[in-house]
């Protein structure tokens, strides 16, 4: 991949990362519930999910998902169910201060945050179809593909790490300004609803979209 092509993809990556979606909701939800340091673990999972998608597209399984009605439906509805489940969990989350949430946290919980982020991006056939449509435009088929996919993965990972850090920090900062548990509870329910909306949007997504 030459420099001009990479710069074009780098610009596109910022647009991809900044655009609101389930990943942004997850990052803000994690910041709201756990504060920045712990909440940012969800972003690590989101990036791993993106890399998983790129590997899937790179080895050709992405085309199968995009063209097979059964494979597409299984992955899509698994993703929908998971997003709705996250929404219900966020809606019912206790309105606890960050300090208390951090005190209650365990190493396993940190792992769970990473896995949560990974599932959100890995079980998203919309992301697979999107990568199938966008990535080939930046590939030079006359050169080895593996190094180009590596550059693409690292670029998307970098922009997502930066953008989701902003989303997480914004939500964590907002929580610190709230003095009433009723306000925290209201935000939990807002983000819970956003997860459900994201699940609904994914449910309406079709292979030809």
Beta strands, then each sheet from edge to edge (+ up, - down):
end
